[in-house]
């Protein structure tokens, strides 16, 4: 067994035991332990780490730790000057897709509303979330740090906010979603694409007040839900505009 010295920065300290926060501390390392193994053994999911310095040099998560090693671990959005060092990749390649755990149903609906493919079922267990993330290359959204430590999860986010709208802002900032939103293109219930549909085709499925006041509709071919720009749409458009806003590009 060897001993290494660790120092965690910023919000990563939230995951540590109180006596280890904001300071350097020595910790015993298991034989042939990697940086990733020890970071997670100390309580920090690897998905929350953007930069690791091993003895002052930028490294990945797979180095075998040796006696006397010093490891500095940084989160995303630090003020540390990282221009000349390699950051860890926190975002899947291509368009980001998500799988949300059973406690984030409200966030999942908002992400779908913003146009992001998000798998959510309140019956999913941790093993199922891991399998979906691994098979589809999805980022995991959760408030369970232990879930993010599972071997098959390469990308994810520990969601700190408690309210769904604040969670959406947090995830949008973390994954750079603002400029890639495609609002109101996915079904909120089943995540399938929506398509425009003529009013005449859905008139018999509309409440009388909606039929009298609305003319534009979309539908989901999977669950056959019908959607229109009512009061709920306007409120959610306001939430998305706060994230997406650029002059002249408001969601309408």
ZAGU-103654 format. One record per residue (C-alpha): residue number from 1; x, y, z. Coordinates in pm, 1 decimal. Layout:
+-----+----------+----------+----------+
: num :     east :    north :       up :
+-----+----------+----------+----------+
: NUM :        X :        Y :        Z :
...
+-----+----------+----------+----------+
END
This chain:
+-----+----------+----------+----------+
: num :     east :    north :       up :
+-----+----------+----------+----------+
:   1 :      0.0 :      0.0 :      0.0 :
:   2 :    123.9 :    348.9 :    -86.1 :
:   3 :     25.5 :    695.0 :     35.5 :
:   4 :    -58.3 :    991.2 :   -188.8 :
:   5 :   -159.7 :   1349.9 :   -116.7 :
:   6 :   -481.8 :   1488.2 :   -260.5 :
:   7 :   -628.9 :   1836.5 :   -296.3 :
:   8 :   -974.6 :   1896.1 :   -439.6 :
:   9 :  -1094.5 :   2236.2 :   -561.0 :
:  10 :  -1422.2 :   2422.0 :   -595.8 :
:  11 :  -1750.2 :   2237.0 :   -569.7 :
:  12 :  -1573.0 :   1899.6 :   -564.7 :
:  13 :  -1525.2 :   1961.2 :   -194.7 :
:  14 :  -1900.0 :   1907.1 :   -151.1 :
:  15 :  -1842.6 :   1534.6 :   -204.5 :
:  16 :  -1565.3 :   1501.1 :     55.8 :
:  17 :  -1577.7 :   1429.6 :    424.9 :
:  18 :  -1590.5 :   1763.7 :    605.5 :
:  19 :  -1239.9 :   1736.2 :    752.9 :
:  20 :  -1090.3 :   1697.1 :    403.8 :
:  21 :  -1253.5 :   1998.2 :    239.4 :
:  22 :  -1042.3 :   2289.2 :    120.7 :
:  23 :   -708.7 :   2140.4 :    221.5 :
:  24 :   -443.0 :   1889.8 :    116.5 :
:  25 :   -460.6 :   1551.7 :    285.9 :
:  26 :   -277.9 :   1221.2 :    265.4 :
:  27 :   -470.4 :    904.4 :    190.4 :
:  28 :   -363.0 :    538.6 :    169.5 :
:  29 :   -406.6 :    388.4 :   -177.5 :
:  30 :   -486.2 :     28.8 :   -258.9 :
:  31 :   -224.1 :   -169.5 :   -450.3 :
:  32 :   -216.4 :    -61.8 :   -817.8 :
:  33 :   -491.0 :    196.2 :   -754.6 :
:  34 :   -553.6 :    436.5 :  -1042.3 :
:  35 :   -622.9 :    806.4 :  -1009.3 :
:  36 :   -987.1 :    740.4 :  -1100.6 :
:  37 :  -1019.3 :    467.1 :   -839.3 :
:  38 :   -887.9 :    688.8 :   -561.3 :
:  39 :  -1083.9 :   1000.5 :   -662.5 :
:  40 :  -1403.8 :    797.6 :   -648.6 :
:  41 :  -1300.4 :    612.4 :   -331.6 :
:  42 :  -1271.6 :    954.2 :   -166.4 :
:  43 :  -1628.6 :   1034.4 :   -272.2 :
:  44 :  -1600.4 :   1231.8 :   -596.9 :
:  45 :  -1763.7 :   1090.7 :   -915.0 :
:  46 :  -1522.5 :   1101.4 :  -1208.0 :
:  47 :  -1790.2 :   1268.9 :  -1423.1 :
:  48 :  -1751.8 :   1585.0 :  -1212.7 :
:  49 :  -1376.9 :   1617.9 :  -1277.5 :
:  50 :  -1238.0 :   1824.4 :  -1563.3 :
:  51 :   -868.8 :   1849.2 :  -1477.9 :
:  52 :   -623.3 :   1629.0 :  -1287.4 :
:  53 :   -267.2 :   1733.6 :  -1210.0 :
:  54 :    -39.1 :   1451.2 :  -1103.2 :
:  55 :    278.5 :   1593.1 :   -949.4 :
:  56 :    208.1 :   1918.6 :  -1130.9 :
:  57 :    147.4 :   1764.2 :  -1474.9 :
:  58 :   -186.8 :   1732.4 :  -1652.3 :
:  59 :   -289.3 :   1366.6 :  -1670.0 :
:  60 :   -586.7 :   1143.2 :  -1729.1 :
:  61 :   -757.2 :    910.2 :  -1483.8 :
:  62 :   -571.5 :    586.3 :  -1554.4 :
:  63 :   -229.3 :    649.6 :  -1396.1 :
:  64 :   -121.9 :    399.7 :  -1130.1 :
:  65 :    -44.4 :    598.2 :   -814.4 :
:  66 :    293.5 :    566.9 :   -646.7 :
:  67 :    429.8 :    655.0 :   -305.4 :
:  68 :    440.6 :   1029.7 :   -245.5 :
:  69 :    235.9 :   1130.0 :   -551.2 :
:  70 :     49.6 :   1461.8 :   -524.8 :
:  71 :   -285.1 :   1485.7 :   -701.7 :
:  72 :   -477.0 :   1810.9 :   -757.8 :
:  73 :   -834.4 :   1767.3 :   -884.3 :
:  74 :  -1039.1 :   2046.1 :  -1042.5 :
:  75 :  -1405.2 :   2073.1 :  -1141.9 :
:  76 :  -1551.4 :   2238.7 :  -1448.6 :
:  77 :  -1553.3 :   2620.7 :  -1464.3 :
:  78 :  -1262.1 :   2687.0 :  -1231.8 :
:  79 :  -1061.8 :   3009.1 :  -1247.5 :
:  80 :   -738.8 :   2812.6 :  -1267.3 :
:  81 :   -538.3 :   2890.8 :  -1581.2 :
:  82 :   -566.2 :   2570.8 :  -1785.8 :
:  83 :   -465.8 :   2704.3 :  -2126.6 :
:  84 :   -166.9 :   2470.3 :  -2157.1 :
:  85 :   -306.4 :   2156.9 :  -1998.7 :
:  86 :   -538.5 :   1884.3 :  -2120.6 :
:  87 :   -888.4 :   1886.6 :  -1978.5 :
:  88 :  -1085.2 :   1564.9 :  -1936.9 :
:  89 :  -1369.6 :   1527.6 :  -2186.3 :
:  90 :  -1696.5 :   1578.7 :  -1999.3 :
:  91 :  -1935.8 :   1571.0 :  -2295.3 :
:  92 :  -2020.7 :   1285.7 :  -2533.6 :
:  93 :  -1928.5 :   1344.9 :  -2897.7 :
:  94 :  -2203.0 :   1465.9 :  -3130.2 :
:  95 :  -2545.8 :   1575.3 :  -3014.4 :
:  96 :  -2582.0 :   1518.7 :  -2640.6 :
:  97 :  -2843.9 :   1265.7 :  -2536.4 :
:  98 :  -2941.9 :   1193.5 :  -2177.9 :
:  99 :  -3078.5 :    928.8 :  -1946.9 :
: 100 :  -3226.2 :   1062.8 :  -1622.7 :
: 101 :  -3265.0 :    860.5 :  -1306.8 :
: 102 :  -3597.0 :    797.2 :  -1135.8 :
: 103 :  -3588.6 :   1118.6 :   -929.1 :
: 104 :  -3555.2 :   1363.4 :  -1219.7 :
: 105 :  -3882.8 :   1330.8 :  -1406.5 :
: 106 :  -3945.3 :   1705.3 :  -1411.5 :
: 107 :  -3600.1 :   1774.2 :  -1554.8 :
: 108 :  -3647.2 :   1502.3 :  -1817.8 :
: 109 :  -3969.9 :   1665.9 :  -1940.5 :
: 110 :  -3801.7 :   2006.9 :  -1963.2 :
: 111 :  -3508.7 :   1863.3 :  -2157.9 :
: 112 :  -3750.6 :   1701.3 :  -2399.7 :
: 113 :  -3932.9 :   2031.8 :  -2429.0 :
: 114 :  -3599.8 :   2193.6 :  -2521.8 :
: 115 :  -3551.5 :   1925.6 :  -2789.3 :
: 116 :  -3300.8 :   1693.3 :  -2619.3 :
: 117 :  -3348.4 :   1318.9 :  -2646.9 :
: 118 :  -3391.0 :   1212.4 :  -2282.9 :
: 119 :  -3479.4 :    864.5 :  -2162.6 :
: 120 :  -3670.1 :    860.8 :  -1835.4 :
: 121 :  -3881.6 :    600.7 :  -1661.2 :
: 122 :  -3945.7 :    611.9 :  -1288.8 :
: 123 :  -3893.5 :    236.2 :  -1273.2 :
: 124 :  -3532.6 :    243.9 :  -1398.0 :
: 125 :  -3281.5 :    104.1 :  -1149.9 :
: 126 :  -2911.3 :    191.2 :  -1141.5 :
: 127 :  -2804.5 :   -108.6 :  -1348.8 :
: 128 :  -3057.6 :    -21.5 :  -1619.0 :
: 129 :  -2946.1 :    342.7 :  -1627.0 :
: 130 :  -2585.1 :    226.6 :  -1662.5 :
: 131 :  -2673.1 :    -13.6 :  -1945.2 :
: 132 :  -2864.2 :    254.6 :  -2136.9 :
: 133 :  -2579.9 :    503.4 :  -2095.4 :
: 134 :  -2324.4 :    247.6 :  -2214.6 :
: 135 :  -2528.4 :    117.3 :  -2509.6 :
: 136 :  -2641.0 :    457.8 :  -2641.1 :
: 137 :  -2349.7 :    682.3 :  -2537.4 :
: 138 :  -2582.1 :    890.0 :  -2320.6 :
: 139 :  -2490.1 :   1124.3 :  -2036.6 :
: 140 :  -2641.4 :   1025.4 :  -1702.5 :
: 141 :  -2829.0 :   1286.1 :  -1498.4 :
: 142 :  -2870.0 :   1204.6 :  -1131.1 :
: 143 :  -2853.1 :   1325.8 :   -772.5 :
: 144 :  -2697.2 :    993.0 :   -670.0 :
: 145 :  -2317.1 :   1019.8 :   -668.1 :
: 146 :  -2277.0 :    641.9 :   -639.5 :
: 147 :  -2458.6 :    592.6 :   -969.1 :
: 148 :  -2202.5 :    813.8 :  -1146.1 :
: 149 :  -1919.1 :    594.5 :  -1016.9 :
: 150 :  -2043.5 :    282.9 :  -1198.9 :
: 151 :  -1790.5 :    142.9 :  -1442.8 :
: 152 :  -2005.6 :    171.4 :  -1755.1 :
: 153 :  -2084.4 :    541.9 :  -1714.2 :
: 154 :  -1844.2 :    760.7 :  -1909.2 :
: 155 :  -2040.5 :   1087.9 :  -1904.9 :
: 156 :  -2276.4 :   1232.6 :  -1651.5 :
: 157 :  -2373.1 :   1515.9 :  -1423.2 :
: 158 :  -2446.6 :   1529.7 :  -1053.2 :
: 159 :  -2745.5 :   1764.2 :  -1050.6 :
: 160 :  -2727.4 :   1996.4 :   -751.1 :
: 161 :  -3044.4 :   2202.8 :   -792.6 :
: 162 :  -3368.1 :   2074.0 :   -640.9 :
: 163 :  -3627.7 :   2240.1 :   -866.1 :
: 164 :  -3674.2 :   2124.2 :  -1224.3 :
: 165 :  -3632.9 :   2465.7 :  -1388.4 :
: 166 :  -3312.4 :   2534.7 :  -1196.1 :
: 167 :  -3192.5 :   2185.4 :  -1286.2 :
: 168 :  -3248.5 :   2262.5 :  -1654.3 :
: 169 :  -3036.9 :   2578.4 :  -1628.4 :
: 170 :  -2762.5 :   2383.1 :  -1451.4 :
: 171 :  -2754.5 :   2104.5 :  -1712.0 :
: 172 :  -2773.4 :   2352.8 :  -2001.4 :
: 173 :  -2468.0 :   2535.7 :  -1867.2 :
: 174 :  -2277.1 :   2215.7 :  -1794.0 :
: 175 :  -2326.8 :   2069.1 :  -2143.0 :
: 176 :  -2343.3 :   2388.4 :  -2348.3 :
: 177 :  -2702.3 :   2332.2 :  -2459.3 :
: 178 :  -2822.4 :   2690.1 :  -2515.1 :
: 179 :  -2732.9 :   2718.0 :  -2882.5 :
: 180 :  -2843.2 :   2363.4 :  -2964.8 :
: 181 :  -3199.2 :   2371.2 :  -2838.4 :
: 182 :  -3479.1 :   2267.1 :  -3073.6 :
: 183 :  -3780.3 :   2358.3 :  -2862.2 :
: 184 :  -4109.4 :   2170.0 :  -2886.5 :
: 185 :  -3987.5 :   1903.0 :  -3128.8 :
: 186 :  -4014.2 :   1603.5 :  -2891.9 :
: 187 :  -4309.2 :   1452.5 :  -2708.4 :
: 188 :  -4294.5 :   1532.5 :  -2338.4 :
: 189 :  -4446.0 :   1197.9 :  -2246.8 :
: 190 :  -4257.5 :    946.2 :  -2460.1 :
: 191 :  -3959.3 :   1131.5 :  -2613.1 :
: 192 :  -4064.6 :   1060.8 :  -2974.0 :
: 193 :  -4051.6 :   1330.3 :  -3247.1 :
: 194 :  -4350.1 :   1559.6 :  -3291.4 :
: 195 :  -4493.4 :   1656.5 :  -3629.4 :
: 196 :  -4738.6 :   1928.4 :  -3733.5 :
: 197 :  -5095.4 :   1816.3 :  -3786.7 :
: 198 :  -5397.5 :   1992.0 :  -3931.9 :
: 199 :  -5661.7 :   2111.1 :  -3690.0 :
: 200 :  -5929.5 :   1921.5 :  -3880.7 :
: 201 :  -5753.8 :   1592.3 :  -3805.2 :
: 202 :  -5757.3 :   1642.6 :  -3428.7 :
: 203 :  -6065.8 :   1857.7 :  -3374.4 :
: 204 :  -6261.6 :   1575.0 :  -3214.5 :
: 205 :  -5980.9 :   1526.5 :  -2958.8 :
: 206 :  -5964.6 :   1889.1 :  -2845.2 :
: 207 :  -6132.7 :   2058.1 :  -2549.8 :
: 208 :  -6397.0 :   2303.3 :  -2681.2 :
: 209 :  -6204.8 :   2608.9 :  -2556.6 :
: 210 :  -5886.0 :   2495.0 :  -2729.8 :
: 211 :  -6072.5 :   2420.7 :  -3052.1 :
: 212 :  -6215.5 :   2772.0 :  -3043.5 :
: 213 :  -5889.9 :   2958.4 :  -2974.7 :
: 214 :  -5601.8 :   2757.9 :  -3124.0 :
: 215 :  -5509.9 :   2681.7 :  -3486.8 :
: 216 :  -5161.0 :   2527.2 :  -3475.2 :
: 217 :  -5111.7 :   2173.5 :  -3346.7 :
: 218 :  -4853.0 :   1898.0 :  -3336.5 :
: 219 :  -4887.0 :   1531.2 :  -3254.9 :
: 220 :  -4682.0 :   1232.8 :  -3145.6 :
: 221 :  -4722.6 :    923.2 :  -3362.4 :
: 222 :  -4621.5 :    696.9 :  -3074.2 :
: 223 :  -4858.5 :    799.7 :  -2795.6 :
: 224 :  -5095.1 :   1007.1 :  -3016.5 :
: 225 :  -5079.8 :   1306.8 :  -2784.2 :
: 226 :  -5180.9 :   1644.6 :  -2926.9 :
: 227 :  -4999.6 :   1967.5 :  -2835.3 :
: 228 :  -5072.3 :   2338.2 :  -2884.3 :
: 229 :  -4943.2 :   2677.3 :  -2772.6 :
: 230 :  -5149.9 :   2725.4 :  -2460.5 :
: 231 :  -5066.6 :   2882.8 :  -2124.7 :
: 232 :  -4832.5 :   2598.6 :  -2027.9 :
: 233 :  -4645.9 :   2636.9 :  -2358.8 :
: 234 :  -4604.4 :   3011.0 :  -2299.0 :
: 235 :  -4467.1 :   2957.9 :  -1948.3 :
: 236 :  -4220.5 :   2695.9 :  -2068.6 :
: 237 :  -4118.3 :   2915.2 :  -2364.0 :
: 238 :  -4028.2 :   3180.0 :  -2107.1 :
: 239 :  -3808.0 :   2930.9 :  -1919.8 :
: 240 :  -3631.6 :   2825.8 :  -2239.9 :
: 241 :  -3584.7 :   3186.5 :  -2348.8 :
: 242 :  -3393.6 :   3259.0 :  -2028.7 :
: 243 :  -3141.6 :   2993.8 :  -2134.8 :
: 244 :  -3147.2 :   3044.3 :  -2511.7 :
: 245 :  -3186.9 :   3419.3 :  -2535.3 :
: 246 :  -3004.1 :   3612.7 :  -2800.9 :
: 247 :  -3133.8 :   3946.5 :  -2937.7 :
: 248 :  -3390.1 :   3878.2 :  -3206.2 :
: 249 :  -3394.5 :   3502.6 :  -3142.8 :
: 250 :  -3664.0 :   3458.2 :  -2881.6 :
: 251 :  -3865.6 :   3137.5 :  -2894.2 :
: 252 :  -4209.1 :   3209.6 :  -3041.3 :
+-----+----------+----------+----------+
END
